[in-house]
Amino acid sequence: VGEILRPHGVKGELVVRSFADSPSIFQCGRTLRLAPPAGRPGHSIAHTVTARRSHSGALLLMLSGIGDRDAAESVRGFLLRIPESDLPVLPPGEFYRRQIIGCRVLAPDTPHPVLGVLEDILDTPGQEIWRILHESGREILMPANPQTVAAIDLENAAITVTPPPGLVEVYIPGAAAPDPARGE
């Protein structure tokens, strides 16, 4: 439901990026599980929200067991999770990030129909950017918007996209379509 961005102050307060539509997810008394980011060892640990406030547009949380800046720094980058049963039901056509991360990304109308696996979703001011890992190990960064995302099929863990012209060729050498004018 969120990610810890950084400590705020010296008393263990945390700046949090919320993935939730409703701030009630972070109400005082709620138990959140802090999970280390991918690539970092460790297990998720339960903490209770003891205080919540907004400061200059940022969500600030205090969690049980995190009482100073050093403790807050040690959980930088951790993900905040709640039990799936506590998540609100989404309307048709909407998805939680965790549901689509790991899905295959397909571009059937391009010379390279399998782009790879959705590894991460980056938030930028204008739109989300999807980080797709191609089988070659190359990373593809693609804008995710109604023009580029054609369909999401959770049952088959597949996302069909229409990448902007030339995008795939930037990341994957040899992905360009044959050019009949050059005899290809």
N, C-alpha and C positions, 0 to 999 in steps of 0.2 A: 504493500500500500504506500510505500515511500522509501526514501533513501536518505541516510545521514550525510549531509554535505560537509559540515565542519563544526567545531566547537564555537560557542558564543560566550565570551566572558570567562570567568575563572571558577564558576560554581557548578560546572558540568552541564550547562544548558547546551542544547544541540540545535543547529539549523537543519531543517528537514525539507526535502523536496517531496511534496505529496503527489502520489499518482491517483489519489482518490478524488471523486467529484464532491464529496461531502466532508467537511472538517470534523463531523461527529465521529469519524473513524478514530480520531485521536483524542477522544474525550478522556477526562481524568478518570482513573480507575481501570481503564482498558488495559488488558495485557497484550503486549506486542512481543513478537519474537524477533530478535536481532540476528540476522544471518550474514556471515562473512561474504564479501563479494567473490565472484568466481576467481579461482587461482589462489585464494588465501586459505590456509588451513583453519580448521575450527568448526564448531557446531553452533547451531542456533541456540540462543539463550533467551529466556523469558524475562521481561522487565515490565513494570507497571508505569503507566503515564501518571506522574504526580503533579505536573503543571503544564499548561499550554497557553501560549500567547502569540500574538502577531507583533512583529517589529519591523518597520520599514518595508512592509509587504512580504516579509519572510515568516514562515511558521517556525516557532521555537518551542521545543519540548524539553521537559525535565523527566528523566526516567529513574526509577528506583535502582539503586546500586551504582549510579553514575553521578558522583558528587563533586568532582573537580575537573579541571581542564585536562589533566593527563588521562583520566578515565574517558573523558569525552573524545579526546584525540585518538584513543585506542580503538574506537568504533567508527571512525571516519570511513565512509564508503560502504558501511554495512547497510543491508536492506531491511526494511521493517515489514514484517508479515503478520497476518492474523489467520486464524483457521478459515478454511474455505467456506465452512458453514456460516460464518459471520459476514461474508461478502454479500452486498446487495445483488439481487438478480438484475442483470442488464437487459435493456430492451433488445429486440431482434436487430442483428447487424452490428452490435457493439461487442467488444471483446476486452478482456483483461490482457495486459501485456504478457503475463506469464503463459497465457493460452497460445499466443502466436510465436513467442520466442522458441526456436527449435524447429519451426515448420520449414519445409522445403519451399524455396522461392522459384517459381517457374515463369518463364517469359516465352510462351509458345510461338509468338509471332516474330521472334528474333532468330538470328543465326546461332545463338547460344541459348537453347530453350531451358536449360537448368542452370539458374544463376548460383544456387548454393543453399545454405541454411541461414535463416535469420538468427543472428547471434546477439544483437543488442539493438535497442531503440534509443537514439540520442535526441534529447530535447534541444531545439534551437528556437530563437524568437519567432521565426516565420512558420516553421512546420517541423514535424518529426523527420529525422533522418534515420533510415534503417541501415545497420551494419550487417552485410551479408557476407558469409565466408564461402568462397568458391572452392571447389574440390582441389584446385591447384594450390590452395593456401592463400591466395590473394583475397584481399578485402575489397568489397564493393560498397560504396556509400551511395544510397539512393534516396531521393526525397519520397516521403510517403504522404500522398494526398489523393483526393478523389480521381485525379487524372492518371495517376500511376498505379494505384491499387485497384485491380479489376474485381477480384473475388478472394474471399478467405473461406477455406473449407477445413474446419476444425476436425471433422470426422476423419479426413485423409491427411491431416497435418500438412496442408499445401496452401500456398498463397500464389495466386496468378497476378502478374504485374505487366504493365506496359511501360518499360523504362523510357525516359526521354531519349530522343534520337542521339546516337553517338556515345551515350553513357557507358554501355557495356564495353565498347571498343577502347575506352580510356583505361579500363581496369584489366581487361583480358586480351592480351595480344592474340592476333589471329581471329578475333571474334567478328570482324567486319564481314558483311555480306559480300559474296562474289560480285564483281563488277563486270557485266557483259561487255561494256565498252572497252575494257582492257583485255578481253578474251578469257576471262575467268569463268 
